[in-house]
């Protein structure tokens, strides 16, 4: 089951492993919201019997989307250099949490 707090912890752990500073929960929850907005805008939240059509590797497109959204969010303190790590960690967390179902 997906837990936003656990996702934040997983992302900060991944950042620390890469020698980067962790972010506040609010900053990362903002990025997580952007990720789910991307899913919604791209029809990826709809239940479909044919999930094989879903693009396997969306990380690059998702990271580009997050960078664009962060540029618009003047109050965000998330470094664009950390976006790839954040996206990969969040996607890994999603995969891990799906196994708990």
N, CA, C and O atoms as a GROMACS GRO file, in nm:
protein
  404
    1UNK      N    1   0.085  -0.118   0.000
    1UNK     CA    2   0.000   0.000   0.000
    1UNK      C    3   0.090   0.125   0.000
    1UNK      O    4   0.188   0.132   0.073
    2UNK      N    5   0.053   0.221  -0.083
    2UNK     CA    6   0.132   0.343  -0.096
    2UNK      C    7   0.112   0.432   0.027
    2UNK      O    8  -0.001   0.459   0.068
    3UNK      N    9   0.223   0.477   0.085
    3UNK     CA   10   0.221   0.565   0.202
    3UNK      C   11   0.314   0.682   0.170
    3UNK      O   12   0.434   0.664   0.153
    4UNK      N   13   0.256   0.802   0.161
    4UNK     CA   14   0.335   0.920   0.125
    4UNK      C   15   0.453   0.943   0.217
    4UNK      O   16   0.561   0.981   0.171
    5UNK      N   17   0.435   0.920   0.346
    5UNK     CA   18   0.545   0.942   0.442
    5UNK      C   19   0.660   0.844   0.416
    5UNK      O   20   0.777   0.881   0.424
    6UNK      N   21   0.625   0.720   0.385
    6UNK     CA   22   0.727   0.621   0.352
    6UNK      C   23   0.796   0.656   0.221
    6UNK      O   24   0.916   0.634   0.205
    7UNK      N   25   0.719   0.710   0.126
    7UNK     CA   26   0.778   0.754  -0.001
    7UNK      C   27   0.879   0.865   0.023
    7UNK      O   28   0.988   0.865  -0.036
    8UNK      N   29   0.844   0.960   0.108
    8UNK     CA   30   0.936   1.069   0.144
    8UNK      C   31   1.064   1.012   0.205
    8UNK      O   32   1.174   1.053   0.169
    9UNK      N   33   1.048   0.917   0.297
    9UNK     CA   34   1.165   0.855   0.360
    9UNK      C   35   1.253   0.784   0.257
    9UNK      O   36   1.376   0.793   0.262
   10UNK      N   37   1.190   0.712   0.164
   10UNK     CA   38   1.265   0.640   0.061
   10UNK      C   39   1.341   0.737  -0.029
   10UNK      O   40   1.456   0.712  -0.066
   11UNK      N   41   1.278   0.848  -0.064
   11UNK     CA   42   1.342   0.948  -0.149
   11UNK      C   43   1.461   1.011  -0.077
   11UNK      O   44   1.570   1.023  -0.133
   12UNK      N   45   1.440   1.051   0.048
   12UNK     CA   46   1.550   1.112   0.124
   12UNK      C   47   1.665   1.013   0.144
   12UNK      O   48   1.782   1.052   0.143
   13UNK      N   49   1.633   0.887   0.163
   13UNK     CA   50   1.737   0.785   0.177
   13UNK      C   51   1.819   0.776   0.048
   13UNK      O   52   1.942   0.770   0.053
   14UNK      N   53   1.751   0.775  -0.066
   14UNK     CA   54   1.821   0.769  -0.195
   14UNK      C   55   1.908   0.893  -0.216
   14UNK      O   56   2.020   0.882  -0.268
   15UNK      N   57   1.858   1.008  -0.176
   15UNK     CA   58   1.937   1.132  -0.189
   15UNK      C   59   2.063   1.125  -0.103
   15UNK      O   60   2.172   1.159  -0.148
   16UNK      N   61   2.047   1.080   0.022
   16UNK     CA   62   2.162   1.068   0.112
   16UNK      C   63   2.265   0.971   0.057
   16UNK      O   64   2.386   0.996   0.067
   17UNK      N   65   2.218   0.860  -0.003
   17UNK     CA   66   2.310   0.762  -0.061
   17UNK      C   67   2.392   0.820  -0.176
   17UNK      O   68   2.502   0.773  -0.206
   18UNK      N   69   2.338   0.924  -0.240
   18UNK     CA   70   2.410   0.990  -0.350
   18UNK      C   71   2.487   1.112  -0.300
   18UNK      O   72   2.539   1.190  -0.381
   19UNK      N   73   2.493   1.130  -0.168
   19UNK     CA   74   2.567   1.242  -0.111
   19UNK      C   75   2.494   1.375  -0.118
   19UNK      O   76   2.556   1.480  -0.104
   20UNK      N   77   2.364   1.370  -0.139
   20UNK     CA   78   2.283   1.492  -0.149
   20UNK      C   79   2.210   1.515  -0.017
   20UNK      O   80   2.189   1.423   0.062
   21UNK      N   81   2.173   1.639   0.004
   21UNK     CA   82   2.100   1.676   0.126
   21UNK      C   83   1.953   1.633   0.113
   21UNK      O   84   1.894   1.642   0.005
   22UNK      N   85   1.895   1.588   0.223
   22UNK     CA   86   1.752   1.552   0.220
   22UNK      C   87   1.666   1.679   0.212
   22UNK      O   88   1.711   1.789   0.243
   23UNK      N   89   1.543   1.660   0.172
   23UNK     CA   90   1.446   1.770   0.164
   23UNK      C   91   1.340   1.752   0.272
   23UNK      O   92   1.322   1.644   0.327
   24UNK      N   93   1.271   1.862   0.300
   24UNK     CA   94   1.162   1.855   0.397
   24UNK      C   95   1.048   1.772   0.336
   24UNK      O   96   1.038   1.755   0.215
   25UNK      N   97   0.964   1.721   0.423
   25UNK     CA   98   0.848   1.644   0.378
   25UNK      C   99   0.762   1.727   0.284
   25UNK      O  100   0.713   1.676   0.183
   26UNK      N  101   0.742   1.855   0.317
   26UNK     CA  102   0.658   1.941   0.234
   26UNK      C  103   0.713   1.953   0.092
   26UNK      O  104   0.637   1.947  -0.005
   27UNK      N  105   0.845   1.970   0.079
   27UNK     CA  106   0.906   1.982  -0.053
   27UNK      C  107   0.885   1.854  -0.134
   27UNK      O  108   0.848   1.859  -0.251
   28UNK      N  109   0.909   1.740  -0.071
   28UNK     CA  110   0.896   1.613  -0.143
   28UNK      C  111   0.751   1.576  -0.170
   28UNK      O  112   0.720   1.517  -0.273
   29UNK      N  113   0.661   1.610  -0.079
   29UNK     CA  114   0.519   1.584  -0.104
   29UNK      C  115   0.470   1.667  -0.223
   29UNK      O  116   0.384   1.622  -0.298
   30UNK      N  117   0.525   1.786  -0.240
   30UNK     CA  118   0.493   1.870  -0.355
   30UNK      C  119   0.535   1.798  -0.484
   30UNK      O  120   0.460   1.796  -0.581
   31UNK      N  121   0.655   1.741  -0.484
   31UNK     CA  122   0.704   1.668  -0.602
   31UNK      C  123   0.619   1.542  -0.625
   31UNK      O  124   0.586   1.510  -0.739
   32UNK      N  125   0.586   1.471  -0.519
   32UNK     CA  126   0.501   1.352  -0.532
   32UNK      C  127   0.367   1.391  -0.593
   32UNK      O  128   0.314   1.318  -0.678
   33UNK      N  129   0.311   1.504  -0.551
   33UNK     CA  130   0.186   1.552  -0.612
   33UNK      C  131   0.203   1.577  -0.761
   33UNK      O  132   0.115   1.547  -0.841
   34UNK      N  133   0.319   1.634  -0.798
   34UNK     CA  134   0.348   1.658  -0.940
   34UNK      C  135   0.354   1.526  -1.018
   34UNK      O  136   0.306   1.518  -1.131
   35UNK      N  137   0.412   1.425  -0.956
   35UNK     CA  138   0.421   1.293  -1.021
   35UNK      C  139   0.280   1.239  -1.046
   35UNK      O  140   0.252   1.190  -1.156
   36UNK      N  141   0.194   1.247  -0.947
   36UNK     CA  142   0.059   1.195  -0.963
   36UNK      C  143  -0.022   1.282  -1.058
   36UNK      O  144  -0.111   1.230  -1.126
   37UNK      N  145   0.007   1.413  -1.066
   37UNK     CA  146  -0.057   1.499  -1.166
   37UNK      C  147  -0.017   1.454  -1.307
   37UNK      O  148  -0.100   1.450  -1.398
   38UNK      N  149   0.110   1.419  -1.323
   38UNK     CA  150   0.159   1.368  -1.452
   38UNK      C  151   0.083   1.241  -1.490
   38UNK      O  152   0.039   1.226  -1.604
   39UNK      N  153   0.068   1.152  -1.394
   39UNK     CA  154  -0.006   1.028  -1.421
   39UNK      C  155  -0.149   1.059  -1.466
   39UNK      O  156  -0.200   1.002  -1.562
   40UNK      N  157  -0.213   1.151  -1.395
   40UNK     CA  158  -0.351   1.185  -1.426
   40UNK      C  159  -0.361   1.249  -1.565
   40UNK      O  160  -0.449   1.214  -1.643
   41UNK      N  161  -0.272   1.343  -1.595
   41UNK     CA  162  -0.274   1.411  -1.724
   41UNK      C  163  -0.249   1.316  -1.840
   41UNK      O  164  -0.292   1.342  -1.952
   42UNK      N  165  -0.179   1.207  -1.814
   42UNK     CA  166  -0.145   1.112  -1.919
   42UNK      C  167  -0.231   0.986  -1.916
   42UNK      O  168  -0.198   0.886  -1.980
   43UNK      N  169  -0.341   0.991  -1.840
   43UNK     CA  170  -0.435   0.880  -1.836
   43UNK      C  171  -0.380   0.753  -1.773
   43UNK      O  172  -0.426   0.643  -1.803
   44UNK      N  173  -0.281   0.769  -1.687
   44UNK     CA  174  -0.215   0.652  -1.629
   44UNK      C  175  -0.279   0.606  -1.498
   44UNK      O  176  -0.235   0.507  -1.439
   45UNK      N  177  -0.381   0.676  -1.452
   45UNK     CA  178  -0.448   0.636  -1.328
   45UNK      C  179  -0.575   0.557  -1.354
   45UNK      O  180  -0.637   0.505  -1.262
   46UNK      N  181  -0.613   0.547  -1.482
   46UNK     CA  182  -0.735   0.474  -1.517
   46UNK      C  183  -0.707   0.324  -1.516
   46UNK      O  184  -0.605   0.278  -1.567
   47UNK      N  185  -0.798   0.250  -1.458
   47UNK     CA  186  -0.784   0.105  -1.455
   47UNK      C  187  -0.813   0.054  -1.595
   47UNK      O  188  -0.914   0.086  -1.656
   48UNK      N  189  -0.720  -0.027  -1.645
   48UNK     CA  190  -0.732  -0.080  -1.780
   48UNK      C  191  -0.688  -0.226  -1.780
   48UNK      O  192  -0.586  -0.260  -1.720
   49UNK      N  193  -0.764  -0.309  -1.845
   49UNK     CA  194  -0.728  -0.451  -1.852
   49UNK      C  195  -0.600  -0.474  -1.931
   49UNK      O  196  -0.534  -0.576  -1.914
   50UNK      N  197  -0.565  -0.379  -2.017
   50UNK     CA  198  -0.448  -0.394  -2.103
   50UNK      C  199  -0.337  -0.302  -2.057
   50UNK      O  200  -0.300  -0.209  -2.129
   51UNK      N  201  -0.284  -0.327  -1.939
   51UNK     CA  202  -0.177  -0.245  -1.883
   51UNK      C  203  -0.046  -0.260  -1.959
   51UNK      O  204   0.048  -0.184  -1.935
   52UNK      N  205  -0.036  -0.357  -2.048
   52UNK     CA  206   0.086  -0.376  -2.124
   52UNK      C  207   0.116  -0.259  -2.215
   52UNK      O  208   0.230  -0.238  -2.254
   53UNK      N  209   0.013  -0.181  -2.249
   53UNK     CA  210   0.033  -0.064  -2.334
   53UNK      C  211   0.100   0.050  -2.260
   53UNK      O  212   0.151   0.144  -2.323
   54UNK      N  213   0.101   0.045  -2.127
   54UNK     CA  214   0.162   0.151  -2.049
   54UNK      C  215   0.313   0.151  -2.072
   54UNK      O  216   0.378   0.047  -2.069
   55UNK      N  217   0.365   0.267  -2.095
   55UNK     CA  218   0.509   0.279  -2.120
   55UNK      C  219   0.587   0.231  -1.999
   55UNK      O  220   0.563   0.275  -1.887
   56UNK      N  221   0.681   0.140  -2.023
   56UNK     CA  222   0.758   0.080  -1.915
   56UNK      C  223   0.850   0.181  -1.847
   56UNK      O  224   0.856   0.188  -1.724
   57UNK      N  225   0.921   0.259  -1.928
   57UNK     CA  226   1.019   0.350  -1.871
   57UNK      C  227   0.976   0.494  -1.891
   57UNK      O  228   1.004   0.555  -1.995
   58UNK      N  229   0.906   0.548  -1.793
   58UNK     CA  230   0.859   0.685  -1.802
   58UNK      C  231   0.948   0.781  -1.726
   58UNK      O  232   0.921   0.901  -1.722
   59UNK      N  233   1.054   0.731  -1.665
   59UNK     CA  234   1.135   0.813  -1.575
   59UNK      C  235   1.186   0.941  -1.641
   59UNK      O  236   1.179   1.048  -1.580
   60UNK      N  237   1.236   0.933  -1.764
   60UNK     CA  238   1.291   1.052  -1.830
   60UNK      C  239   1.182   1.156  -1.857
   60UNK      O  240   1.202   1.274  -1.831
   61UNK      N  241   1.067   1.112  -1.910
   61UNK     CA  242   0.957   1.205  -1.936
   61UNK      C  243   0.906   1.265  -1.806
   61UNK      O  244   0.875   1.384  -1.798
   62UNK      N  245   0.896   1.182  -1.706
   62UNK     CA  246   0.848   1.227  -1.575
   62UNK      C  247   0.944   1.330  -1.515
   62UNK      O  248   0.900   1.431  -1.460
   63UNK      N  249   1.074   1.305  -1.524
   63UNK     CA  250   1.173   1.399  -1.472
   63UNK      C  251   1.166   1.532  -1.546
   63UNK      O  252   1.176   1.638  -1.484
   64UNK      N  253   1.149   1.528  -1.677
   64UNK     CA  254   1.135   1.652  -1.755
   64UNK      C  255   1.012   1.730  -1.711
   64UNK      O  256   1.017   1.852  -1.696
   65UNK      N  257   0.902   1.659  -1.691
   65UNK     CA  258   0.778   1.721  -1.645
   65UNK      C  259   0.799   1.787  -1.508
   65UNK      O  260   0.756   1.900  -1.487
   66UNK      N  261   0.863   1.716  -1.417
   66UNK     CA  262   0.887   1.769  -1.282
   66UNK      C  263   0.974   1.896  -1.290
   66UNK      O  264   0.946   1.994  -1.222
   67UNK      N  265   1.078   1.893  -1.372
   67UNK     CA  266   1.163   2.012  -1.386
   67UNK      C  267   1.083   2.132  -1.437
   67UNK      O  268   1.101   2.243  -1.388
   68UNK      N  269   0.996   2.109  -1.534
   68UNK     CA  270   0.912   2.219  -1.585
   68UNK      C  271   0.821   2.274  -1.476
   68UNK      O  272   0.806   2.395  -1.462
   69UNK      N  273   0.762   2.184  -1.398
   69UNK     CA  274   0.672   2.228  -1.291
   69UNK      C  275   0.748   2.301  -1.181
   69UNK      O  276   0.698   2.399  -1.124
   70UNK      N  277   0.868   2.255  -1.151
   70UNK     CA  278   0.948   2.321  -1.046
   70UNK      C  279   0.990   2.462  -1.089
   70UNK      O  280   1.000   2.552  -1.006
   71UNK      N  281   1.014   2.481  -1.219
   71UNK     CA  282   1.048   2.616  -1.268
   71UNK      C  283   0.932   2.712  -1.246
   71UNK      O  284   0.953   2.830  -1.218
   72UNK      N  285   0.810   2.661  -1.259
   72UNK     CA  286   0.690   2.743  -1.238
   72UNK      C  287   0.666   2.771  -1.090
   72UNK      O  288   0.607   2.873  -1.054
   73UNK      N  289   0.712   2.681  -1.005
   73UNK     CA  290   0.691   2.692  -0.860
   73UNK      C  291   0.809   2.767  -0.799
   73UNK      O  292   0.907   2.706  -0.758
   74UNK      N  293   0.797   2.897  -0.795
   74UNK     CA  294   0.908   2.983  -0.750
   74UNK      C  295   0.945   2.960  -0.604
   74UNK      O  296   1.055   2.997  -0.562
   75UNK      N  297   0.857   2.901  -0.525
   75UNK     CA  298   0.887   2.880  -0.384
   75UNK      C  299   0.955   2.746  -0.356
   75UNK      O  300   1.002   2.722  -0.245
   76UNK      N  301   0.961   2.661  -0.456
   76UNK     CA  302   1.022   2.530  -0.437
   76UNK      C  303   1.173   2.544  -0.421
   76UNK      O  304   1.237   2.624  -0.488
   77UNK      N  305   1.227   2.465  -0.331
   77UNK     CA  306   1.370   2.466  -0.305
   77UNK      C  307   1.438   2.339  -0.358
   77UNK      O  308   1.555   2.314  -0.329
   78UNK      N  309   1.365   2.261  -0.436
   78UNK     CA  310   1.419   2.136  -0.491
   78UNK      C  311   1.515   2.170  -0.606
   78UNK      O  312   1.478   2.238  -0.702
   79UNK      N  313   1.637   2.122  -0.594
   79UNK     CA  314   1.740   2.142  -0.695
   79UNK      C  315   1.709   2.054  -0.815
   79UNK      O  316   1.683   1.935  -0.800
   80UNK      N  317   1.711   2.112  -0.935
   80UNK     CA  318   1.680   2.034  -1.055
   80UNK      C  319   1.779   1.919  -1.074
   80UNK      O  320   1.746   1.821  -1.141
   81UNK      N  321   1.898   1.930  -1.017
   81UNK     CA  322   1.996   1.822  -1.026
   81UNK      C  323   1.954   1.699  -0.945
   81UNK      O  324   2.005   1.589  -0.968
   82UNK      N  325   1.861   1.716  -0.853
   82UNK     CA  326   1.814   1.606  -0.769
   82UNK      C  327   1.691   1.536  -0.826
   82UNK      O  328   1.648   1.433  -0.775
   83UNK      N  329   1.633   1.593  -0.931
   83UNK     CA  330   1.506   1.542  -0.983
   83UNK      C  331   1.516   1.397  -1.029
   83UNK      O  332   1.427   1.318  -0.999
   84UNK      N  333   1.622   1.361  -1.101
   84UNK     CA  334   1.634   1.223  -1.149
   84UNK      C  335   1.636   1.124  -1.032
   84UNK      O  336   1.570   1.020  -1.037
   85UNK      N  337   1.712   1.156  -0.928
   85UNK     CA  338   1.719   1.070  -0.810
   85UNK      C  339   1.584   1.061  -0.741
   85UNK      O  340   1.542   0.953  -0.699
   86UNK      N  341   1.516   1.174  -0.729
   86UNK     CA  342   1.384   1.177  -0.664
   86UNK      C  343   1.285   1.092  -0.742
   86UNK      O  344   1.212   1.011  -0.684
   87UNK      N  345   1.282   1.109  -0.874
   87UNK     CA  346   1.188   1.033  -0.957
   87UNK      C  347   1.218   0.884  -0.949
   87UNK      O  348   1.126   0.804  -0.930
   88UNK      N  349   1.344   0.846  -0.964
   88UNK     CA  350   1.379   0.704  -0.957
   88UNK      C  351   1.343   0.644  -0.822
   88UNK      O  352   1.290   0.533  -0.815
   89UNK      N  353   1.370   0.717  -0.715
   89UNK     CA  354   1.339   0.666  -0.581
   89UNK      C  355   1.188   0.652  -0.562
   89UNK      O  356   1.142   0.555  -0.501
   90UNK      N  357   1.111   0.748  -0.613
   90UNK     CA  358   0.966   0.740  -0.599
   90UNK      C  359   0.912   0.624  -0.681
   90UNK      O  360   0.825   0.551  -0.633
   91UNK      N  361   0.961   0.606  -0.802
   91UNK     CA  362   0.916   0.493  -0.885
   91UNK      C  363   0.953   0.359  -0.821
   91UNK      O  364   0.874   0.265  -0.823
   92UNK      N  365   1.072   0.352  -0.764
   92UNK     CA  366   1.112   0.229  -0.692
   92UNK      C  367   1.020   0.205  -0.573
   92UNK      O  368   0.979   0.091  -0.548
   93UNK      N  369   0.986   0.312  -0.501
   93UNK     CA  370   0.896   0.297  -0.388
   93UNK      C  371   0.759   0.248  -0.436
   93UNK      O  372   0.699   0.161  -0.373
   94UNK      N  373   0.709   0.304  -0.547
   94UNK     CA  374   0.580   0.260  -0.601
   94UNK      C  375   0.583   0.111  -0.631
   94UNK      O  376   0.490   0.038  -0.597
   95UNK      N  377   0.692   0.066  -0.695
   95UNK     CA  378   0.705  -0.076  -0.727
   95UNK      C  379   0.705  -0.162  -0.602
   95UNK      O  380   0.638  -0.265  -0.596
   96UNK      N  381   0.780  -0.118  -0.501
   96UNK     CA  382   0.788  -0.193  -0.375
   96UNK      C  383   0.654  -0.195  -0.304
   96UNK      O  384   0.614  -0.298  -0.249
   97UNK      N  385   0.583  -0.081  -0.304
   97UNK     CA  386   0.456  -0.075  -0.233
   97UNK      C  387   0.350  -0.156  -0.306
   97UNK      O  388   0.256  -0.205  -0.242
   98UNK      N  389   0.361  -0.170  -0.438
   98UNK     CA  390   0.265  -0.250  -0.514
   98UNK      C  391   0.279  -0.398  -0.479
   98UNK      O  392   0.182  -0.473  -0.489
   99UNK      N  393   0.397  -0.438  -0.440
   99UNK     CA  394   0.418  -0.578  -0.402
   99UNK      C  395   0.346  -0.614  -0.273
   99UNK      O  396   0.320  -0.731  -0.246
  100UNK      N  397   0.313  -0.510  -0.193
  100UNK     CA  398   0.245  -0.533  -0.066
  100UNK      C  399   0.096  -0.559  -0.081
  100UNK      O  400   0.028  -0.591   0.017
  101UNK      N  401   0.043  -0.545  -0.203
  101UNK     CA  402  -0.101  -0.560  -0.223
  101UNK      C  403  -0.147  -0.700  -0.212
  101UNK      O  404  -0.266  -0.727  -0.227
   0.00000   0.00000   0.00000
